[in-house]
Amino acid sequence: MERAMRILVAPDKFKDSLDASDAGKEIAAGLSDVLHGAQITVIPVADGGEGTAEAIALARGGEWITGDAQDALGRRIAARYLWLPVKATAVIEMSEAAGTRRLAPYELNPLRARTCGVGEMLLSAARRGAKEIVVGLGGSATNDGGFGMARTLGFRFLDAKGRERSGEVSELRALARVVAPAGLQLPKIIAAADVRNPLLGERGATQTFARQKGASAEDIDILEAALTKLADVVEKEFTIRLRDIPGAGAAGGCGFGLMAFCTAEMRSGFEVVAEMTHLETAIRDADVIVTGEGNLDAQTLDGKAPVGVARLARKFGKRVFAVVGNASHEPELHSIFDGVFSLVQPPVTRDEAMKNVRALLRLRAAELARRLSG
């Protein structure tokens, strides 16, 4: 008797449309519509951005802890993180407190936005007895280099006259000293990033991402100067150079802040999630791998989940396909997959795809299934 085809569906979220879990269910349904006897397993993935804690929770279980924190503009909110009791591990998404999803479009302002709430979540997990904290970096509304987070942890930022800098990010331009708090005890912290940008320069946090967070050209000059001074002072005070480490520019420089003020280890978000969800074992045991995300483009090559899934699949000699919202035409992207099935294709527009994402995911997955069965 012929063995049933084993298919692993491992998508990331379709941003602003579906989370990774729901996307996986729709893809699996479309495959099942055609491949009636196939064994289909869904493991949602993430790359350190939004959805990281959810993907780990679906694979590992755990408990959601909700506490009081500030959003990026200082308003009190209820923010949650995942608690894995077996290894006393907390999984925090910095966007839960300091993300754009907490703000209305007209409220976006990276000069005012701060990461204080991220510091509050770190302290909550530490007080709970965490031995390790994973911080997913992505979806931030901030560009403060972890300034707000560090202040919440007890760090003091002083100008040349000893006056404390505690307001907007622009105040960092006058920074002269950083004073570490006495007695701060934090567990091992892993900063899980979905980008490899440095802190400063053309590919840095400000020049790459600040515009989409509401920054004007003048704001960008101010923010770049502020983060440059922060990096200079940290280097002088702590004798460590972190500005050029890949991922330092993640989440408006929060990657830099976590390394500087929490001695965090910077890692690929996808690799962290893959380890915690035992994704490699699932890929090894499958015949065909299907991944996906909302937008497959050049940025996908820089640490995003679908490419991570594809590379693991190639490691074990597996066929791998992508079902995506929209796909750009970079040859390198398409060469990674055995096939790319895009929701956006004539006559379906991007807006129509977002409105009908569930039905179209199922439809494109069925098209993939017919190719597999041919």
Summary of the structure (lengths in Angstrom):
residues: 374
radius of gyration: 21.4
end to end distance: 19.4
largest distance: 81.3
contacts: 1438
relative contact order: 0.15
helix: 43%
strand: 21%
